[in-house]
Amino acid sequence: MVTLQRSDDGYFVPIGSDGFYRRGHTKAPFDQQPVEACAMVSACLDAQRITGDPHWARDARRAFDWFLGQNQLQQPLYDGATGGCRDGLHADRVNENQGAESTLSFLMALSELRSADRLGASSQRLHSVARA
């Protein structure tokens, strides 16, 4: 599912809610939703925890960066001035609404990434102490 939601230039591109996707058909390019980016962050971090493969952490970061403007429109959905997250990415613009679901999706993804970073740093410190 990760490769299905990646653009040719490497951006995370969630399947849009304006038509969704049926296997073997064309995926809807828009309206991209924050809940999809959050779910991809979670799924990738779970895959990394299970497999130990660091490429999953990179995929999680790519999905999170979608919130920050690394997307097809190069527009951030997260608004640092309000602390909110815009409701989606349309083909021609960002949806300016900042609903609870979108903001919570951003905050959950941020929290999971920070937790994974802390666990990774702790694990690295333990391994270096064990080797000493």
C-alpha positions, 0 to 999 in steps of 0.5 A: 500500500505504501508504493501505491500512495507514493508519487513519482517524485517521492511524495506521500499521496493518500488515496483521495476520498473523491472516488477512493480506489478499487483494485485494478482501477484508477485511484482517486487523486483528491480529496486527500484527507489528514486521517489517511496520512495519520493512518500511514504513519501508524502503519509504517511505525508498527511495521518498523517495530515488528520487522526492525527494518528502518525503511518503514521509519522513512515511509512514516516520515514521508507520510508525516511530511505531507502535513508540512507541505511535502505534497503535490501542491507544496502547501502545508496543512498544519497551521503553526499559528493556530495549532490546527490542521486543515481538512484536506488537499483538493486538486487546486487548493488546501481546504481551509477548514480546521476541524477536530478530526484533522487536527487530532490526526496531525497530533496523533501522527506527531506523537507517534513519531516523537515516541518512535524517535525516543524509543530509537534513541533509547535503544541506540544508547542501550546498544552502545552501553552494551558494546562498551 
